[in-house]
């Protein structure tokens, strides 16, 4: 039922996100915001807001998850990553995020993700002809803003470079412009902080801060989730390879850029796991929701897809309502 509804290209189906997100993340309304007072500048501003007003953290988390669900679906359709337009990412993103993000464990990575996706969307909007400096500069600016919330996002400059390399012939200015955009944002942030009397800003130290408090999931839950995700991932990879092989040049270029995005986010997750012992669930929920769309978009043996989505939803409820409130 879930997959069949979101498999359509009817924009009205996105209204169901307003029901799905509260059903999965209701307990986040009563959760305590993670400590972000020593984080990046925009994360510090959010920390002050969440500390001064009750329930603002939970409402912001629910609103951003709903926004991101729609943003990921629109992003995937507009970039034509999959041949048949659908809204499955709007279903898969909140469900996958709920399988890993306990109440109170959502931190700066979520708040910077809308800007990061917007930056990648601007970078992928360029074509092999015409002007590209404007979109690439915008992408650098947006990625800089995202990095002012969550520093590891700056690494995704490599994704912008990789996207440019597969879409356009080499021109060195197109690789410098996004760097200048991000550098400009950081320079302005440094100036504002200096004028405000803040001189202890150390961006690289914020990388060592956990995204939010979390408890290790029990072995039964972890292995059950892995046993469910692995076959879905295998089917998704096979169908992605099929779509990649039969796509035209532009579609293949964008799907190559998507591979670069997934690998970059995977490297960030691995680095943060080594450094902090955990990584933000949002970093895996976004690329997986886009990849898993390939597994559920087909209508053959639709009952298997419906069963898999139902099991994912059950695992999400287990995580959200079966774990203690952080």
Phi, psi and omega in degrees: 000310182300308183296321181297320180294313184277352177287343181284168179254028179271115182301333181298339181294340180294343176299330180295340176299326180293342175263324183293314184297310177298326180297325182271325191243023184300323183293342178294341179295332182256003181282156176273135180295143177294158181285114180238018187291338180253017182273201178292161188306314181289329175293324177295320177298317178295322178300317178297321179294314182292329181284334185270337185230125181290149176070352180295322179301309183297318179296319179296319180298312180297318181295318181290324178295317177296318178298315181294325178301315178290319183297318180295319179295314179296318179303312184291323180288316182291327178277357177055043178290337178229143187298317184264116180295139182201177179237027179300323178301330179292336174273314187289324183299304181296327180293314179294321178296321181290338178286347185232340185258104177288158175303128180089359182258004181269121185235214189301330183301323178293318185290336177267348185298320178302321179289324179295314179296322178297320179297314180295323178298318177295320180294323182280352181280349181287156178243175182283353174230163179087185184278143180230349186296320180299304178301323181290324176294318176301318180299318178296318177300311182295321178292326175296319178296316178299323181288336175288349173261316184219105190305320183301344178297339181297337179296337183287000167304327178297327178292320177297317177297315181297320179297317180295322184293329182270346182261322189233155172295158187294128169218118190300329181298327183288347176264336179277324187302312179297328176295318178296321178299313179293320180297322179298317179298316180294322180295316178296321178296317177299318180296316179297317180295319180296318178293334179275359179086013179262113184240005183254026180285116180232088187304318185294332178292335181290341179296330181279003178270128174301150181295326179183161180294141179205157176250145178296134179289152181292156184301320181299314180296313184300313183287329175295318179295317178298318179297332178278320185286326185299310179294326177297317180296321180296313178297318180298318180295320179295318180286328175296316178298323178295314178296321180297317184292327184261004180280158175285178188301313182298318179296320178295322178298315181292323178289329172295320177296324177295321176300318178297321178297313180298319179293320180296315179294325176296320177295320177297316178299316179297318180296316180292327177296317178293323186279316187248350184082003177197168176215157182295133181297333182298331183290336176259335182292321182294303181294325180292322179296325177288318180292316183294341176303324180296332181284332187252357185284334180287155181256352176288136184051049183299333182295331177293318178296318180297320179296316181296317179295320178298320178292320176299319179297320178295320177294323178296317178295322178300313180295316187285323186247353178259355180253154180293150178289124183283000000 
